[in-house]
């Protein structure tokens, strides 16, 4: 029996250590049940759909965020939902990036976009915040605009409407299926971005 146990120990010692986390995929939103299904929580919704497809749950508290460790296309990825509210999203992401030494170009951010109608999305390799305060916080915390992002359309603010009330309002029931269909495309987009296939991703999904 001793020889069998020695063999098991030898096998354990020869196991390849897990690959390091080299990418972050973060969805933006606000914590709390009152913000669930709101336009501003489009990023959270997309991350949850992505996590479901990978059979993981984004529920481990780290870096002032809820996180999950996942493997996508052979790459080890940290999924994140920052919990410091939208305006401080960058603080959480910068903490994780510093810990894992992940460069900005390996941080994929998913957010809402009030300049796009529901059912549309936009992929960019870099760029300004476009008025999105979560992206603004990330740019400030990372000190650069050079990180990829996927922006999900949540509809334009009606003429004379209040932006804050709009983004904190819920997506109408008749548009939720369209939004979900678009958010589910993140599952196809993220592997392309992890491989650096930005042109293909933008050609196939930007509209």
C-alpha positions in Angstrom: 0.0 0.0 0.0 2.9 2.3 0.8 4.1 2.0 -2.8 0.7 3.0 -4.1 0.6 6.1 -1.9 4.1 7.0 -3.1 3.0 6.7 -6.7 0.0 9.0 -6.1 2.2 11.6 -4.5 4.6 11.4 -7.5 1.7 11.9 -9.9 0.5 14.9 -7.9 3.9 16.5 -7.9 4.2 16.1 -11.7 0.9 17.9 -12.5 1.3 21.0 -14.6 0.6 24.2 -12.5 -2.4 26.2 -13.7 -1.7 28.8 -16.3 -1.7 32.4 -14.9 -4.6 34.7 -15.4 -3.7 36.9 -18.4 -7.0 38.6 -19.2 -9.8 40.4 -17.4 -13.3 40.6 -18.8 -15.3 43.1 -16.8 -19.0 44.0 -17.0 -20.1 47.3 -15.6 -23.1 48.1 -13.5 -24.3 49.0 -10.0 -24.6 46.5 -7.1 -28.0 45.9 -5.4 -31.3 44.4 -6.3 -32.8 47.8 -7.1 -30.5 48.1 -10.1 -31.2 44.7 -11.5 -32.3 44.8 -15.2 -31.7 48.5 -15.5 -30.0 49.9 -18.6 -26.9 50.8 -16.6 -26.5 47.1 -15.6 -26.2 45.9 -19.2 -22.5 44.9 -18.5 -23.5 42.8 -15.5 -26.2 41.1 -17.6 -23.7 40.2 -20.3 -21.1 38.9 -17.9 -23.7 36.7 -16.2 -24.7 35.2 -19.6 -21.1 34.6 -20.5 -20.5 33.0 -17.1 -23.5 30.7 -17.6 -22.1 29.5 -20.9 -18.8 28.6 -19.1 -20.6 26.9 -16.2 -19.1 29.3 -13.6 -20.8 31.8 -11.3 -19.4 35.3 -10.7 -19.7 35.4 -6.9 -16.3 35.4 -5.4 -15.6 38.7 -3.6 -12.2 40.1 -4.6 -10.8 43.5 -5.6 -14.1 45.2 -4.5 -15.8 43.1 -7.1 -17.6 39.8 -7.7 -15.3 37.5 -9.7 -14.9 34.1 -11.3 -12.0 32.3 -12.7 -12.7 30.9 -16.2 -10.9 29.4 -19.2 -11.9 30.8 -22.6 -10.2 29.5 -25.8 -7.4 28.0 -23.7 -6.7 31.3 -21.9 -7.3 31.8 -18.2 -9.5 34.8 -17.6 -10.9 36.7 -14.6 -14.5 37.6 -15.0 -15.5 40.7 -12.9 -18.5 42.7 -11.8 -17.1 45.7 -9.9 -19.2 46.5 -6.8 -18.1 50.1 -6.0 -20.9 51.5 -8.2 -20.5 52.6 -11.8 -18.5 55.8 -11.1 -15.8 53.9 -9.3 -15.6 50.8 -11.6 -12.0 51.6 -12.5 -10.8 51.3 -8.9 -11.8 47.6 -8.8 -10.4 46.8 -12.2 -7.1 48.5 -11.5 -6.7 46.5 -8.3 -7.1 43.2 -10.3 -4.9 44.4 -13.1 -2.1 45.4 -10.7 -2.4 42.1 -8.8 -2.1 39.9 -11.9 0.1 42.4 -13.8 -2.4 42.5 -16.7 -1.8 45.3 -19.3 -4.7 47.5 -20.4 -4.9 45.9 -23.8 -5.8 42.6 -22.1 -8.7 44.1 -20.2 -12.1 43.8 -22.0 -14.8 46.0 -20.7 -18.6 45.5 -21.3 -20.9 48.5 -20.7 -24.2 50.1 -21.7 -24.4 52.7 -24.5 -27.2 55.2 -24.7 -26.1 56.3 -28.1 -27.1 52.9 -29.6 -30.6 51.4 -29.9 -31.4 48.2 -28.1 -30.3 45.3 -30.4 -27.1 47.0 -31.5 -23.6 46.8 -30.1 -20.2 48.4 -30.8 -16.7 46.9 -30.4 -13.7 49.2 -30.1 -10.0 48.6 -29.3 -9.7 51.9 -27.5 -11.3 55.3 -27.3 -12.9 58.0 -25.1 -15.5 57.3 -22.5 -18.3 58.7 -24.7 -20.0 60.0 -21.6 -20.1 56.6 -19.9 -19.0 57.2 -16.3 -17.8 53.7 -15.7 -15.5 53.9 -18.7 -14.4 57.3 -17.5 -13.4 55.8 -14.1 -11.4 53.0 -15.8 -9.6 55.4 -18.1 -8.7 57.5 -15.0 -7.6 54.5 -12.9 -5.6 52.8 -15.7 -4.2 56.1 -17.0 -5.0 55.1 -20.6 -7.9 54.8 -23.1 -6.2 51.9 -24.8 -8.3 49.0 -23.6 -10.9 47.1 -25.7 -14.6 47.5 -24.9 -18.0 46.1 -26.0 -20.8 48.6 -25.7 -24.3 47.3 -25.6 -27.2 49.6 -26.9 -29.8 50.4 -24.3 -31.7 53.0 -26.3 -31.3 56.8 -26.7 -32.6 59.2 -24.1 -35.9 60.7 -25.2 -35.8 64.4 -26.1 -36.0 66.4 -23.0 -35.4 63.3 -20.8 -33.1 63.0 -17.9 -30.0 60.8 -18.5 -29.7 59.5 -14.9 -33.3 58.5 -14.8 -33.0 56.9 -18.2 -29.9 54.7 -17.4 -31.3 53.7 -14.0 -34.6 52.7 -15.6 -35.4 49.2 -16.7 -35.3 48.0 -20.3 -39.0 47.8 -21.4 -40.4 44.3 -21.5 -41.0 44.4 -25.2 -37.3 45.0 -25.9 -35.8 42.6 -23.4 -35.6 39.7 -25.8 -33.8 41.9 -28.3 -31.4 43.1 -25.6 -30.7 39.5 -24.4 -30.0 38.3 -28.0 -27.4 41.1 -28.4 -25.9 40.5 -24.9 -25.6 36.8 -25.7 -23.3 37.6 -28.6 -20.7 38.6 -26.1 -20.1 34.8 -25.8 -18.9 34.8 -29.4 -17.1 38.1 -29.3 -14.9 37.6 -26.3 -13.0 34.6 -27.7 -12.2 36.6 -30.8 -10.9 39.5 -28.8 -8.8 37.2 -26.7 -7.1 35.9 -29.9 -6.6 39.5 -31.1 -9.1 39.1 -34.0 -10.6 42.6 -33.5 -11.2 43.2 -37.2 -13.2 40.0 -37.6 -15.2 40.8 -34.4 -16.0 44.3 -35.5 -16.9 43.2 -39.0 -19.2 40.5 -37.8 -20.9 42.2 -34.8 -20.7 46.0 -35.1 -23.9 47.4 -36.4 
